[in-house]
Structure formats: C-alpha cells, structure tokens
Amino acid sequence: MATLTITLDPEVLQTAQREAEIRHTSVEDMLSDYLRGLPKAPPTDEDIEELIRLIDEGPLGTIDRPLTREEIYAERTWPRS
C-alpha cells in the first residue's frame, strides 16, 4: 500500500475525528473507504447508452401502457390463508 500525507485545517480534523469515533473507525479508514469508492474510470459512451436504454425500458420492462392502481396493488400482495 502507498502512504498519503495530507494537510488539514485543525477544525476539519477534529470534525473528522468525532465522526470517526461515532462510526467506531479511524479517520484514515474513512478516507481510505472514500477513495476506494471513487470510480476507476469515467463512463464510456457505451455505458451511457446502456444506462439510457435501461431507463427507457423502465423497472418492469417495456410495457405499452401505464399500470392501473389495481395491477400495482396486486403485484405487491401475496396470497394469505
């Protein structure tokens, strides 16, 4: 692993230390988790096209009309005895 040295305003460091204490972790681990979560590369044109296709498709796939209230309710219930 690489070592990173940063300079922080003392107030920022105190705030980060309080948050780390609340989360039962360290400032170093919080920063490492944050940096690990950054995307490795910007989205490609293909990624964007796929996202637009999925948005257009909708959560239930391609349907020709909006669902009625009854159809939505039926989808969220289950048989009860």
C-alpha positions as YAML, in Angstrom:
chain: A
units: angstrom
residues:
- id: 1
  name: MET
  ca: [0.00, 0.00, 0.00]
- id: 2
  name: ALA
  ca: [1.05, 3.55, -0.64]
- id: 3
  name: THR
  ca: [1.32, 6.23, 2.01]
- id: 4
  name: LEU
  ca: [-0.53, 9.51, 1.61]
- id: 5
  name: THR
  ca: [0.24, 12.64, 3.60]
- id: 6
  name: ILE
  ca: [-2.34, 15.43, 3.69]
- id: 7
  name: THR
  ca: [-2.62, 18.79, 5.40]
- id: 8
  name: LEU
  ca: [-5.90, 19.68, 7.09]
- id: 9
  name: ASP
  ca: [-7.25, 22.62, 8.98]
- id: 10
  name: PRO
  ca: [-7.34, 21.62, 12.69]
- id: 11
  name: GLU
  ca: [-11.12, 22.16, 12.84]
- id: 12
  name: VAL
  ca: [-11.66, 19.84, 9.86]
- id: 13
  name: LEU
  ca: [-9.51, 17.20, 11.52]
- id: 14
  name: GLN
  ca: [-11.44, 17.49, 14.79]
- id: 15
  name: THR
  ca: [-14.74, 17.11, 12.94]
- id: 16
  name: ALA
  ca: [-13.40, 14.05, 11.09]
- id: 17
  name: GLN
  ca: [-12.12, 12.54, 14.34]
- id: 18
  name: ARG
  ca: [-15.52, 12.99, 16.02]
- id: 19
  name: GLU
  ca: [-17.26, 11.37, 13.04]
- id: 20
  name: ALA
  ca: [-14.75, 8.50, 13.06]
- id: 21
  name: GLU
  ca: [-15.39, 7.95, 16.76]
- id: 22
  name: ILE
  ca: [-19.15, 7.82, 16.14]
- id: 23
  name: ARG
  ca: [-18.56, 5.26, 13.37]
- id: 24
  name: HIS
  ca: [-16.10, 3.26, 15.52]
- id: 25
  name: THR
  ca: [-13.35, 3.63, 12.95]
- id: 26
  name: SER
  ca: [-10.40, 5.91, 12.20]
- id: 27
  name: VAL
  ca: [-10.06, 8.98, 10.02]
- id: 28
  name: GLU
  ca: [-7.54, 7.04, 7.92]
- id: 29
  name: ASP
  ca: [-10.04, 4.21, 7.32]
- id: 30
  name: MET
  ca: [-12.82, 6.67, 6.47]
- id: 31
  name: LEU
  ca: [-10.59, 8.41, 3.93]
- id: 32
  name: SER
  ca: [-9.41, 5.09, 2.50]
- id: 33
  name: ASP
  ca: [-13.02, 3.85, 2.13]
- id: 34
  name: TYR
  ca: [-13.98, 7.09, 0.42]
- id: 35
  name: LEU
  ca: [-11.11, 6.93, -2.05]
- id: 36
  name: ARG
  ca: [-11.75, 3.24, -2.73]
- id: 37
  name: GLY
  ca: [-15.33, 4.12, -3.70]
- id: 38
  name: LEU
  ca: [-14.29, 6.55, -6.45]
- id: 39
  name: PRO
  ca: [-14.90, 5.32, -9.98]
- id: 40
  name: LYS
  ca: [-11.86, 3.81, -11.65]
- id: 41
  name: ALA
  ca: [-12.60, 5.47, -14.99]
- id: 42
  name: PRO
  ca: [-15.19, 7.88, -16.37]
- id: 43
  name: PRO
  ca: [-18.21, 6.27, -18.01]
- id: 44
  name: THR
  ca: [-17.77, 5.41, -21.68]
- id: 45
  name: ASP
  ca: [-20.24, 6.28, -24.41]
- id: 46
  name: GLU
  ca: [-21.37, 2.63, -24.34]
- id: 47
  name: ASP
  ca: [-22.01, 2.88, -20.57]
- id: 48
  name: ILE
  ca: [-24.13, 5.98, -21.08]
- id: 49
  name: GLU
  ca: [-26.09, 4.40, -23.94]
- id: 50
  name: GLU
  ca: [-26.76, 1.30, -21.80]
- id: 51
  name: LEU
  ca: [-27.97, 3.46, -18.91]
- id: 52
  name: ILE
  ca: [-30.32, 5.39, -21.19]
- id: 53
  name: ARG
  ca: [-31.63, 2.11, -22.62]
- id: 54
  name: LEU
  ca: [-32.32, 0.77, -19.11]
- id: 55
  name: ILE
  ca: [-34.05, 3.99, -18.05]
- id: 56
  name: ASP
  ca: [-36.23, 3.94, -21.15]
- id: 57
  name: GLU
  ca: [-37.05, 0.28, -20.56]
- id: 58
  name: GLY
  ca: [-38.40, 1.00, -17.09]
- id: 59
  name: PRO
  ca: [-38.43, -1.15, -13.95]
- id: 60
  name: LEU
  ca: [-40.97, -3.64, -15.32]
- id: 61
  name: GLY
  ca: [-39.52, -3.94, -18.80]
- id: 62
  name: THR
  ca: [-41.12, -2.50, -21.86]
- id: 63
  name: ILE
  ca: [-44.89, -2.06, -21.44]
- id: 64
  name: ASP
  ca: [-47.28, -0.32, -23.79]
- id: 65
  name: ARG
  ca: [-49.35, 1.39, -21.12]
- id: 66
  name: PRO
  ca: [-49.11, 2.55, -17.50]
- id: 67
  name: LEU
  ca: [-50.21, 0.03, -14.89]
- id: 68
  name: THR
  ca: [-53.54, 0.58, -13.15]
- id: 69
  name: ARG
  ca: [-53.79, 1.01, -9.40]
- id: 70
  name: GLU
  ca: [-55.21, -2.49, -9.08]
- id: 71
  name: GLU
  ca: [-52.35, -4.03, -11.10]
- id: 72
  name: ILE
  ca: [-49.76, -2.29, -8.96]
- id: 73
  name: TYR
  ca: [-51.51, -3.38, -5.75]
- id: 74
  name: ALA
  ca: [-51.82, -6.99, -6.97]
- id: 75
  name: GLU
  ca: [-48.10, -7.04, -7.72]
- id: 76
  name: ARG
  ca: [-47.30, -6.06, -4.09]
- id: 77
  name: THR
  ca: [-49.55, -8.51, -2.29]
- id: 78
  name: TRP
  ca: [-49.34, -12.23, -1.76]
- id: 79
  name: PRO
  ca: [-51.91, -14.93, -1.05]
- id: 80
  name: ARG
  ca: [-52.90, -15.14, 2.59]
- id: 81
  name: SER
  ca: [-54.72, -18.02, 4.19]
...
